[in-house]
Amino acid sequence: MTNRLDVRLDVEHRRRLEELAQEKGAAISDVVRSLIDGAYEDILRSRCKEAVERLIGLNVEEPPDPDTLSRELEAAHEPGGLH
């Protein structure tokens, strides 16, 4: 389902939009949707980058290799192990 959206553009923005549409050989509405998608993807990439930077800043200890971790878990859950 699509919805109609009325956007008011000054002469220069309208000219630029028409030029983009002509360059892409697409309808103006397709160009607008493409620009929105691109801007949204930029925001998502920025959010992911910020999340990675926050995770890096946590200085979380690297977990041991799977064999060591398995032995530690088994030892912790044996009778008399850590509970």
TORDRENDO-218908 format. One record per atom (N, C-alpha, C, O): atom name; x, y, z; residue number from 1. Coordinates in steps of 0.05 Angstrom, whole numbers, plus 5000, padded with zeros to 4 digits. Layout:
<recs>
+----+------+------+------+-----+
: at :    x :    y :    z :   i :
+----+------+------+------+-----+
: CA :    X :    Y :    Z : NUM :
...
+----+------+------+------+-----+
</recs>
This chain:
<recs>
+----+------+------+------+-----+
: at :    x :    y :    z :   i :
+----+------+------+------+-----+
:  N : 5017 : 4977 : 5000 :   1 :
: CA : 5000 : 5000 : 5000 :   1 :
:  C : 5018 : 5025 : 5000 :   1 :
:  O : 5037 : 5026 : 5015 :   1 :
:  N : 5011 : 5044 : 4984 :   2 :
: CA : 5026 : 5069 : 4983 :   2 :
:  C : 5009 : 5091 : 4994 :   2 :
:  O : 4985 : 5091 : 4993 :   2 :
:  N : 5023 : 5111 : 5004 :   3 :
: CA : 5010 : 5135 : 5014 :   3 :
:  C : 5020 : 5159 : 4998 :   3 :
:  O : 5043 : 5160 : 4990 :   3 :
:  N : 5003 : 5178 : 4995 :   4 :
: CA : 5011 : 5203 : 4982 :   4 :
:  C : 5024 : 5222 : 5002 :   4 :
:  O : 5015 : 5224 : 5024 :   4 :
:  N : 5045 : 5235 : 4993 :   5 :
: CA : 5059 : 5255 : 5009 :   5 :
:  C : 5064 : 5279 : 4992 :   5 :
:  O : 5076 : 5277 : 4971 :   5 :
:  N : 5055 : 5302 : 5001 :   6 :
: CA : 5059 : 5327 : 4987 :   6 :
:  C : 5084 : 5340 : 4999 :   6 :
:  O : 5085 : 5345 : 5023 :   6 :
:  N : 5103 : 5347 : 4982 :   7 :
: CA : 5127 : 5360 : 4992 :   7 :
:  C : 5130 : 5386 : 4975 :   7 :
:  O : 5128 : 5385 : 4951 :   7 :
:  N : 5135 : 5407 : 4989 :   8 :
: CA : 5140 : 5433 : 4975 :   8 :
:  C : 5170 : 5438 : 4972 :   8 :
:  O : 5185 : 5437 : 4992 :   8 :
:  N : 5178 : 5443 : 4948 :   9 :
: CA : 5206 : 5447 : 4941 :   9 :
:  C : 5209 : 5474 : 4928 :   9 :
:  O : 5192 : 5483 : 4913 :   9 :
:  N : 5231 : 5488 : 4934 :  10 :
: CA : 5236 : 5513 : 4920 :  10 :
:  C : 5246 : 5505 : 4892 :  10 :
:  O : 5250 : 5482 : 4886 :  10 :
:  N : 5249 : 5525 : 4875 :  11 :
: CA : 5255 : 5520 : 4847 :  11 :
:  C : 5282 : 5505 : 4844 :  11 :
:  O : 5283 : 5486 : 4827 :  11 :
:  N : 5302 : 5512 : 4859 :  12 :
: CA : 5328 : 5499 : 4857 :  12 :
:  C : 5327 : 5470 : 4865 :  12 :
:  O : 5338 : 5453 : 4851 :  12 :
:  N : 5313 : 5463 : 4887 :  13 :
: CA : 5311 : 5435 : 4895 :  13 :
:  C : 5295 : 5419 : 4875 :  13 :
:  O : 5301 : 5396 : 4869 :  13 :
:  N : 5274 : 5431 : 4864 :  14 :
: CA : 5258 : 5417 : 4844 :  14 :
:  C : 5275 : 5411 : 4819 :  14 :
:  O : 5274 : 5390 : 4807 :  14 :
:  N : 5292 : 5431 : 4811 :  15 :
: CA : 5309 : 5428 : 4788 :  15 :
:  C : 5329 : 5405 : 4793 :  15 :
:  O : 5333 : 5388 : 4775 :  15 :
:  N : 5341 : 5404 : 4817 :  16 :
: CA : 5360 : 5383 : 4823 :  16 :
:  C : 5347 : 5356 : 4823 :  16 :
:  O : 5358 : 5336 : 4813 :  16 :
:  N : 5323 : 5355 : 4834 :  17 :
: CA : 5308 : 5329 : 4835 :  17 :
:  C : 5302 : 5319 : 4807 :  17 :
:  O : 5305 : 5296 : 4801 :  17 :
:  N : 5293 : 5338 : 4790 :  18 :
: CA : 5287 : 5330 : 4762 :  18 :
:  C : 5313 : 5321 : 4748 :  18 :
:  O : 5312 : 5302 : 4732 :  18 :
:  N : 5335 : 5334 : 4753 :  19 :
: CA : 5361 : 5327 : 4741 :  19 :
:  C : 5369 : 5299 : 4750 :  19 :
:  O : 5378 : 5282 : 4734 :  19 :
:  N : 5365 : 5293 : 4776 :  20 :
: CA : 5371 : 5266 : 4786 :  20 :
:  C : 5354 : 5245 : 4773 :  20 :
:  O : 5364 : 5224 : 4765 :  20 :
:  N : 5329 : 5251 : 4770 :  21 :
: CA : 5310 : 5232 : 4758 :  21 :
:  C : 5318 : 5228 : 4728 :  21 :
:  O : 5318 : 5205 : 4719 :  21 :
:  N : 5324 : 5249 : 4714 :  22 :
: CA : 5332 : 5246 : 4686 :  22 :
:  C : 5358 : 5230 : 4684 :  22 :
:  O : 5360 : 5213 : 4667 :  22 :
:  N : 5377 : 5236 : 4701 :  23 :
: CA : 5403 : 5222 : 4701 :  23 :
:  C : 5399 : 5192 : 4705 :  23 :
:  O : 5412 : 5175 : 4693 :  23 :
:  N : 5381 : 5185 : 4723 :  24 :
: CA : 5376 : 5157 : 4730 :  24 :
:  C : 5356 : 5144 : 4711 :  24 :
:  O : 5352 : 5119 : 4711 :  24 :
:  N : 5343 : 5160 : 4695 :  25 :
: CA : 5322 : 5149 : 4678 :  25 :
:  C : 5299 : 5138 : 4694 :  25 :
:  O : 5287 : 5118 : 4686 :  25 :
:  N : 5292 : 5152 : 4715 :  26 :
: CA : 5271 : 5142 : 4734 :  26 :
:  C : 5251 : 5164 : 4739 :  26 :
:  O : 5256 : 5188 : 4734 :  26 :
:  N : 5229 : 5156 : 4750 :  27 :
: CA : 5208 : 5175 : 4758 :  27 :
:  C : 5218 : 5190 : 4783 :  27 :
:  O : 5233 : 5179 : 4799 :  27 :
:  N : 5208 : 5214 : 4786 :  28 :
: CA : 5216 : 5230 : 4810 :  28 :
:  C : 5209 : 5215 : 4836 :  28 :
:  O : 5225 : 5215 : 4854 :  28 :
:  N : 5186 : 5202 : 4837 :  29 :
: CA : 5178 : 5188 : 4861 :  29 :
:  C : 5198 : 5165 : 4867 :  29 :
:  O : 5204 : 5160 : 4890 :  29 :
:  N : 5208 : 5152 : 4846 :  30 :
: CA : 5228 : 5130 : 4850 :  30 :
:  C : 5254 : 5142 : 4861 :  30 :
:  O : 5267 : 5130 : 4878 :  30 :
:  N : 5262 : 5165 : 4851 :  31 :
: CA : 5286 : 5178 : 4861 :  31 :
:  C : 5283 : 5186 : 4890 :  31 :
:  O : 5301 : 5182 : 4906 :  31 :
:  N : 5260 : 5197 : 4897 :  32 :
: CA : 5255 : 5205 : 4925 :  32 :
:  C : 5257 : 5180 : 4943 :  32 :
:  O : 5270 : 5181 : 4964 :  32 :
:  N : 5244 : 5159 : 4935 :  33 :
: CA : 5245 : 5134 : 4951 :  33 :
:  C : 5273 : 5124 : 4954 :  33 :
:  O : 5282 : 5115 : 4975 :  33 :
:  N : 5289 : 5125 : 4932 :  34 :
: CA : 5316 : 5116 : 4932 :  34 :
:  C : 5333 : 5134 : 4951 :  34 :
:  O : 5350 : 5124 : 4966 :  34 :
:  N : 5329 : 5160 : 4950 :  35 :
: CA : 5343 : 5178 : 4968 :  35 :
:  C : 5336 : 5173 : 4998 :  35 :
:  O : 5354 : 5173 : 5015 :  35 :
:  N : 5311 : 5167 : 5003 :  36 :
: CA : 5303 : 5161 : 5030 :  36 :
:  C : 5316 : 5135 : 5039 :  36 :
:  O : 5327 : 5133 : 5061 :  36 :
:  N : 5316 : 5114 : 5022 :  37 :
: CA : 5328 : 5089 : 5029 :  37 :
:  C : 5358 : 5093 : 5035 :  37 :
:  O : 5369 : 5081 : 5054 :  37 :
:  N : 5372 : 5108 : 5018 :  38 :
: CA : 5400 : 5113 : 5022 :  38 :
:  C : 5406 : 5128 : 5048 :  38 :
:  O : 5424 : 5121 : 5062 :  38 :
:  N : 5390 : 5148 : 5054 :  39 :
: CA : 5393 : 5162 : 5079 :  39 :
:  C : 5388 : 5144 : 5103 :  39 :
:  O : 5402 : 5146 : 5123 :  39 :
:  N : 5368 : 5127 : 5101 :  40 :
: CA : 5362 : 5109 : 5123 :  40 :
:  C : 5384 : 5089 : 5127 :  40 :
:  O : 5392 : 5082 : 5149 :  40 :
:  N : 5395 : 5078 : 5105 :  41 :
: CA : 5418 : 5059 : 5107 :  41 :
:  C : 5442 : 5073 : 5120 :  41 :
:  O : 5456 : 5061 : 5135 :  41 :
:  N : 5447 : 5098 : 5113 :  42 :
: CA : 5468 : 5114 : 5126 :  42 :
:  C : 5465 : 5115 : 5156 :  42 :
:  O : 5484 : 5112 : 5171 :  42 :
:  N : 5440 : 5120 : 5165 :  43 :
: CA : 5434 : 5121 : 5193 :  43 :
:  C : 5439 : 5094 : 5206 :  43 :
:  O : 5451 : 5093 : 5228 :  43 :
:  N : 5430 : 5073 : 5194 :  44 :
: CA : 5434 : 5046 : 5205 :  44 :
:  C : 5464 : 5040 : 5207 :  44 :
:  O : 5473 : 5029 : 5227 :  44 :
:  N : 5480 : 5047 : 5186 :  45 :
: CA : 5509 : 5042 : 5187 :  45 :
:  C : 5521 : 5058 : 5210 :  45 :
:  O : 5539 : 5048 : 5224 :  45 :
:  N : 5512 : 5083 : 5213 :  46 :
: CA : 5523 : 5099 : 5235 :  46 :
:  C : 5516 : 5087 : 5262 :  46 :
:  O : 5533 : 5087 : 5280 :  46 :
:  N : 5492 : 5077 : 5265 :  47 :
: CA : 5484 : 5065 : 5291 :  47 :
:  C : 5501 : 5040 : 5296 :  47 :
:  O : 5509 : 5036 : 5319 :  47 :
:  N : 5505 : 5024 : 5276 :  48 :
: CA : 5522 : 5000 : 5279 :  48 :
:  C : 5550 : 5007 : 5287 :  48 :
:  O : 5562 : 4995 : 5304 :  48 :
:  N : 5561 : 5028 : 5274 :  49 :
: CA : 5588 : 5037 : 5280 :  49 :
:  C : 5590 : 5046 : 5309 :  49 :
:  O : 5609 : 5039 : 5323 :  49 :
:  N : 5570 : 5061 : 5318 :  50 :
: CA : 5570 : 5071 : 5345 :  50 :
:  C : 5568 : 5048 : 5365 :  50 :
:  O : 5581 : 5048 : 5386 :  50 :
:  N : 5552 : 5027 : 5358 :  51 :
: CA : 5549 : 5004 : 5376 :  51 :
:  C : 5575 : 4989 : 5378 :  51 :
:  O : 5583 : 4980 : 5399 :  51 :
:  N : 5589 : 4986 : 5355 :  52 :
: CA : 5615 : 4972 : 5355 :  52 :
:  C : 5635 : 4987 : 5372 :  52 :
:  O : 5650 : 4976 : 5388 :  52 :
:  N : 5635 : 5014 : 5369 :  53 :
: CA : 5653 : 5030 : 5385 :  53 :
:  C : 5647 : 5028 : 5415 :  53 :
:  O : 5666 : 5027 : 5431 :  53 :
:  N : 5621 : 5027 : 5422 :  54 :
: CA : 5614 : 5023 : 5450 :  54 :
:  C : 5623 : 4996 : 5460 :  54 :
:  O : 5633 : 4993 : 5483 :  54 :
:  N : 5620 : 4975 : 5444 :  55 :
: CA : 5629 : 4948 : 5452 :  55 :
:  C : 5659 : 4947 : 5455 :  55 :
:  O : 5669 : 4935 : 5474 :  55 :
:  N : 5673 : 4960 : 5437 :  56 :
: CA : 5702 : 4960 : 5439 :  56 :
:  C : 5711 : 4974 : 5465 :  56 :
:  O : 5730 : 4967 : 5478 :  56 :
:  N : 5696 : 4995 : 5472 :  57 :
: CA : 5702 : 5010 : 5496 :  57 :
:  C : 5697 : 4995 : 5522 :  57 :
:  O : 5706 : 5004 : 5543 :  57 :
:  N : 5682 : 4973 : 5521 :  58 :
: CA : 5676 : 4958 : 5545 :  58 :
:  C : 5700 : 4942 : 5555 :  58 :
:  O : 5700 : 4934 : 5579 :  58 :
:  N : 5720 : 4938 : 5539 :  59 :
: CA : 5743 : 4923 : 5546 :  59 :
:  C : 5736 : 4896 : 5559 :  59 :
:  O : 5746 : 4889 : 5580 :  59 :
:  N : 5719 : 4882 : 5545 :  60 :
: CA : 5710 : 4855 : 5555 :  60 :
:  C : 5732 : 4835 : 5550 :  60 :
:  O : 5745 : 4835 : 5530 :  60 :
:  N : 5737 : 4819 : 5571 :  61 :
: CA : 5757 : 4798 : 5569 :  61 :
:  C : 5750 : 4778 : 5547 :  61 :
:  O : 5727 : 4770 : 5545 :  61 :
:  N : 5770 : 4771 : 5532 :  62 :
: CA : 5765 : 4751 : 5511 :  62 :
:  C : 5760 : 4724 : 5523 :  62 :
:  O : 5775 : 4716 : 5541 :  62 :
:  N : 5739 : 4710 : 5515 :  63 :
: CA : 5733 : 4684 : 5527 :  63 :
:  C : 5755 : 4664 : 5520 :  63 :
:  O : 5768 : 4666 : 5499 :  63 :
:  N : 5758 : 4644 : 5537 :  64 :
: CA : 5778 : 4623 : 5531 :  64 :
:  C : 5769 : 4606 : 5507 :  64 :
:  O : 5746 : 4608 : 5499 :  64 :
:  N : 5788 : 4591 : 5497 :  65 :
: CA : 5781 : 4574 : 5474 :  65 :
:  C : 5760 : 4554 : 5483 :  65 :
:  O : 5757 : 4549 : 5507 :  65 :
:  N : 5745 : 4542 : 5465 :  66 :
: CA : 5722 : 4524 : 5472 :  66 :
:  C : 5730 : 4500 : 5490 :  66 :
:  O : 5716 : 4493 : 5508 :  66 :
:  N : 5754 : 4489 : 5485 :  67 :
: CA : 5762 : 4466 : 5501 :  67 :
:  C : 5767 : 4474 : 5530 :  67 :
:  O : 5758 : 4461 : 5549 :  67 :
:  N : 5781 : 4496 : 5534 :  68 :
: CA : 5786 : 4506 : 5561 :  68 :
:  C : 5760 : 4514 : 5575 :  68 :
:  O : 5756 : 4507 : 5598 :  68 :
:  N : 5742 : 4527 : 5560 :  69 :
: CA : 5717 : 4535 : 5572 :  69 :
:  C : 5701 : 4511 : 5580 :  69 :
:  O : 5688 : 4511 : 5601 :  69 :
:  N : 5701 : 4490 : 5563 :  70 :
: CA : 5686 : 4465 : 5570 :  70 :
:  C : 5697 : 4452 : 5595 :  70 :
:  O : 5682 : 4444 : 5612 :  70 :
:  N : 5724 : 4451 : 5597 :  71 :
: CA : 5736 : 4439 : 5622 :  71 :
:  C : 5729 : 4456 : 5646 :  71 :
:  O : 5722 : 4445 : 5667 :  71 :
:  N : 5729 : 4483 : 5644 :  72 :
: CA : 5723 : 4500 : 5667 :  72 :
:  C : 5693 : 4496 : 5675 :  72 :
:  O : 5687 : 4495 : 5699 :  72 :
:  N : 5675 : 4494 : 5656 :  73 :
: CA : 5647 : 4490 : 5662 :  73 :
:  C : 5642 : 4463 : 5675 :  73 :
:  O : 5627 : 4460 : 5695 :  73 :
:  N : 5655 : 4442 : 5665 :  74 :
: CA : 5653 : 4415 : 5676 :  74 :
:  C : 5663 : 4415 : 5705 :  74 :
:  O : 5650 : 4403 : 5723 :  74 :
:  N : 5686 : 4428 : 5710 :  75 :
: CA : 5698 : 4428 : 5736 :  75 :
:  C : 5680 : 4444 : 5756 :  75 :
:  O : 5677 : 4436 : 5779 :  75 :
:  N : 5667 : 4465 : 5746 :  76 :
: CA : 5650 : 4481 : 5763 :  76 :
:  C : 5625 : 4467 : 5771 :  76 :
:  O : 5613 : 4473 : 5792 :  76 :
:  N : 5616 : 4448 : 5755 :  77 :
: CA : 5591 : 4434 : 5761 :  77 :
:  C : 5595 : 4405 : 5771 :  77 :
:  O : 5576 : 4390 : 5773 :  77 :
:  N : 5619 : 4398 : 5777 :  78 :
: CA : 5625 : 4372 : 5790 :  78 :
:  C : 5619 : 4374 : 5819 :  78 :
:  O : 5619 : 4396 : 5830 :  78 :
:  N : 5614 : 4352 : 5833 :  79 :
: CA : 5610 : 4353 : 5862 :  79 :
:  C : 5634 : 4366 : 5874 :  79 :
:  O : 5657 : 4359 : 5869 :  79 :
:  N : 5630 : 4386 : 5891 :  80 :
: CA : 5651 : 4400 : 5904 :  80 :
:  C : 5663 : 4423 : 5887 :  80 :
:  O : 5681 : 4437 : 5896 :  80 :
:  N : 5652 : 4426 : 5863 :  81 :
: CA : 5662 : 4448 : 5845 :  81 :
:  C : 5649 : 4474 : 5853 :  81 :
:  O : 5635 : 4475 : 5873 :  81 :
:  N : 5655 : 4494 : 5839 :  82 :
: CA : 5644 : 4521 : 5845 :  82 :
:  C : 5614 : 4520 : 5838 :  82 :
:  O : 5606 : 4510 : 5817 :  82 :
:  N : 5597 : 4531 : 5856 :  83 :
: CA : 5569 : 4532 : 5851 :  83 :
:  C : 5558 : 4560 : 5854 :  83 :
:  O : 5535 : 4565 : 5850 :  83 :
+----+------+------+------+-----+
</recs>
